[in-house]
Amino acid sequence: MSQWTKTVLDTIDNVVELSTEKVVRPAHKVAKFSVYGIVVLTLLVLISFFLVIAAFKATVVGVGVWGAYLIWGGIFFALGALLWVKK
């Protein structure tokens, strides 16, 4: 009788190990990639936002307020027009 219980326990252990290998570890990798991806994407958006503000401020120092608005407005208009054409 003890051989039967050992066989059953070994089988259960093998099934749990197999399910861990096939389901749990890949799901854990996907979850970890998603979390790190969201964090990196958020940081990149914030960094780009602050870099645009810094570039605008630097342009204001160089050419004045109206010139900075014209330059950056033209850049963003051209970028928007390019994206609109690609649509």
Secondary structure as GFF3:
##gff-version 3
##sequence-region A 1 87
A	DSSP	alpha_helix	2	19	.	.	.	ID=ss1
A	DSSP	pi_helix	20	24	.	.	.	ID=ss2
A	DSSP	alpha_helix	25	63	.	.	.	ID=ss3
A	DSSP	alpha_helix	65	86	.	.	.	ID=ss4
###
